[in-house]
Amino acid sequence: MTPSEHDPMTLTPGAARALRNGGIDAVAALDSAMHQALLLAPGIEHEEIKALLGRAMSAVLAETVERAVHDHPELRPDEASWIAIAKQEATRRAGARPAAAHGSAPSPVEPSAGATSAADEEPLYDVWIDLQFRGGKERETLCAVFGHCRLPKTPAIGETLTFWPPRSETTTFDVIARGGAQARHDVSTLIDEIAHSIAPASEGGKAIVTLRCAPIEVASVEDGRRVASFMKRHHGFEVDPYGGNRLG
């Protein structure tokens, strides 16, 4: 049923914005749940999981985002706004409080000029991930990629870290998980180790927190190149110049 078929009244702008933001948050949570399930389920169950969560996401979008935009077309989110809203809602649910101006939080769609976003206030972590390939009997490391990311809460060992692509991204790569090779459009791994290091006081005493993640096993060297390229283009990562690099 479309919004126009069950639209007894027009939502106020504030209600429509809240409905839209909540719908985006819910879809992001369902998308995350799908990728978690795909990591844990055997390949034979993947199509059913995708269909199940796909129907759920479509229903949520129809009753929230599409309804809000139907009543107020100016609320239609573009790609940047969608990502900003998803981050703000995730931060809110994690218990963080975005900086407010005169008692109200700035809109993620129309931030105040010169304002510091909630994301800028989140702790910055160094992240390291090995890319591995089983060319023979043993897995071998193709390279390590490293970069920085901000997280809304302190991470814990065993938690999943997922790096999403832009909504327009079409590149996929095959990774090895339970059940065999899977075509993925995101990079998902587990936090294996959390390390802390502190610079000398004479150099400012800056503390650095490093997240060392579980290796990502790719199906081929070419898939490894695609993963490294994905992390560089969309998340600012680099290949470790001091470690081995078999990507060529």
Secondary structure as UniProt FT lines:
FT   HELIX           3..6
FT   HELIX           13..40
FT   HELIX           43..45
FT   HELIX           46..63
FT   HELIX           65..71
FT   HELIX           73..75
FT   HELIX           79..93
FT   TURN            94..95
FT   TURN            102..103
FT   TURN            113..114
FT   HELIX           118..121
FT   STRAND          124..133
FT   STRAND          140..150
FT   TURN            157..158
FT   STRAND          160..163
FT   TURN            167..168
FT   STRAND          173..177
FT   TURN            178..179
FT   STRAND          180..184
FT   STRAND          187..198
FT   HELIX           201..203
FT   STRAND          207..213
FT   STRAND          216..218
FT   HELIX           221..235
FT   STRAND          238..239
FT   TURN            241..242
//
